[in-house]
């Protein structure tokens, strides 16, 4: 089967697209077929809209849309169908510019009235003109439609009643008294508006049919307070999602985890999907520990937020079963903008924000240098503040978009620039986006062609996250307080012996790879240049009113050039005295293509909506480059690398391919009960050489709209219950079934593989279920979405020891069980009073993670012995045997942390103080002590928007409650005597202990070390509450500009106020956005920033 798909799929897609382009459409008048029994009139009207491609407009006071009707017609004309539906009623219809207008029949004589010409303008609540609004003289067939400026003109008479109606807006009635022009403002009708959301594979579905939780965020929420990475703008706005910004600053990668971490060894970040197509989200997530690599940007950060129409957050695997293996962690589904019909819109905007270093350790500048880098000296008059090193950062985003279109063709163009200067010297991020999209209907609307292209240029310089290497912060923070910092601002000086400018830093590396912080930022240049293009096309063939076929193809290619230039006299740890150079080129290629057939047909009381398709997803990465010492100082070229010694080739790469077939079947009954079944089978290249060539996974869901089934209290306007069960499988890591030789880039030698080859490996599986309730009450003023879920991830991958006589060191065992269960709540409120509107949404997220089983009790595949695994050490949160350690145990969580060390105590339990020296000592236990975990107990978010006459105030509050955070930075600062707490203790003549005091220096140099603090004494609560976003904008009345444009001015802020935080750093920053355990950790991490700025938007 795999081979058939592989060889036939491209031909099938090509044939479909070719055949579709030549298909002919029916030219005769479209006829109507209905087979409805005991359904509301509204159901029949919607079906007529679908079959005629016309909208039905009416006044709800005149037409009873809940009247129960039955009708059975086959290929009847519209006249006959409407005659049957309204037989015996006082309703007539007319057709006005592709609108079917329903009205009451004439009951009074019109001849006696004074004829007039009624004119006016119709706008929405924001003053935007509404196009195509139906204006009808009540009791007649006389009507008009508003033009592109919202204007209308209609023949009427004094005393007539004008009925104004528009899809999605509350209808109005106005009695004509004179010929004065009317100004009509229409508000959204939340009671009649059918909510439609975009789900898996870009399929649009009614909200009430969904059996799983989907939360939608509009594009306006992303652009109110813009960020270089738009994902950061989602923080606090969605339940069930933990979003942690990368510590690298503007444009940095972001961690997005939905419903807890599930896999012990694989990436737990969510899958990104752009317009139904999975995105190859690569980038530099940052390393962990003291020597971890610096973070960078990622692929999703490349997107222009002004191109985004909305985002659907699918927090559970049930919502994304059709996307395959990567969807087990949830999906961020991005829907981009396209041209609008019968409307031209040109928008120009600017967002400018300024950043200052905000949350950072508290340091002292009153006690001076004792020796070397230590600041345990006497009081000094010199004042040194590390904050002075930081610049005022800036982030300037300019954007222009053009949307235009007719009924047959819609076009969208955009261009944007993002230019950011970080708070660290010589740190920058720049991005340039160009987007074009065109949608065309032809052959009598039988074919729809949607093509798009994006071109992105992105570069960044000296992005810093944390750690010792290439980080200016250790030297900056530890600079001796009694010395003159101005002396090292001149960071390089000419050396006559060497004949080049040499680094000036008279303090040595201190065991922390310390260098002059200005040298680090100016003479160790780390740059990344990226060019990316994305091309996509889809062709939809509407074969009949109930059947269509869509073929799609998406190409996403990126080319990088990453360079590191280390100037002569850089620390010898990194290069020779002449300097060093690293130059690597990286190619990323992604090809996605699929064919999808959709059936949407009604059978009596039942409606069947089915999607059947197949897809191919090919991804590859290739890297080639070299790194080494220079021969000629500061001449950065590959042919100047000393290939005789200390060089490293940098080859890397892989090719992955997944071929799939899938199906989604939804059966609805009377628009109140929905059953959904999905199934997908994947042939994954990672399964090569294994006994299992593919894997299948299904899902089932049920949704019931209670308000359609029963008479509920009047206070409840909408109620739905839902439930679903899903299995999502994902392949094990590549090469496990056929390990290859391992290359050592230091020695340039090849070594035999160390992992025993296995051919009976199974995919990792996540089995999950959820139940939920969706409510709207008090005339839709309030809405509540509640979900309870549980998931179990099985077949986890463990490496166990095997005898060296086997020729290998490790073997793979697949077992284990990680469980996540929790609650997602979202409570919303929207109402208007006299032009004032308040929209509020509060979210609550609770997740409980539990390791149900490790590999203990399983059988070693090589020796046949039972495996003994009482625990599984994962990693240190810093210096080994100093920092806390993450250890997994059955019954614990994936982020449980343990400590080994504590101050030595005497037999009475008091801390032991040496009677001779007054010194303290540290005791190391053989068995570690559990002190907590890194997970939050729960997360909260509260978003508010207040609007009044063009003024809009937006406020977002967010909170994380519970969990621990570790600061290695604080331990090092204490050890060197530069922290504020050590100064306070010296002021108090020591640290209180055992009813006395101990020497400040001896205490802090016992619990702290030069590479971090002992875990027990440097753990803090990660609880924090903050003002996440604040925006205040004003839209000028359009009449001030002769109705030419809407102009909006705004003041914006992000991370303005940390209301509560006991940790000496921001726990929501993440030095590594891909690590499963290295979180809530500060090892000289770049501080979080407070951002304040303004924006301007002009829309024509």
DACOR-V476825 format. One record per helix or strand of 2 or more residues. SS is the DSSP state (2 for helix, 1 for strand). FROM is the first residue (numbers start at 1). LEN is the number of residues. Records with the same first field share a line. If there is no record, write none. Layout:
# DACOR-V476825
SS: FROM-LEN + FROM-LEN
This chain:
# DACOR-V476825
2: 2-20 + 41-12 + 78-8 + 200-3 + 207-3 + 219-5 + 230-5 + 299-4 + 305-3 + 317-7 + 325-5 + 386-4 + 473-6 + 486-4 + 517-7 + 638-3 + 685-3 + 706-4 + 804-3 + 968-9 + 980-8 + 1000-8 + 1015-3 + 1038-4
1: 32-9 + 55-3 + 68-9 + 91-6 + 99-6 + 115-10 + 134-4 + 143-3 + 151-7 + 161-6 + 169-7 + 182-5 + 196-3 + 204-3 + 214-5 + 241-6 + 254-5 + 271-4 + 277-2 + 308-7 + 331-6 + 345-13 + 393-13 + 409-13 + 428-15 + 447-15 + 492-4 + 500-4 + 524-19 + 547-20 + 579-25 + 606-25 + 647-3 + 652-18 + 673-12 + 695-11 + 716-15 + 742-3 + 749-3 + 764-14 + 782-20 + 810-24 + 836-18 + 871-6 + 885-5 + 896-8 + 922-12 + 938-11 + 951-11 + 964-4 + 991-3 + 996-3 + 1008-2 + 1012-2 + 1019-3 + 1024-12 + 1046-16 + 1069-2 + 1081-2 + 1089-11
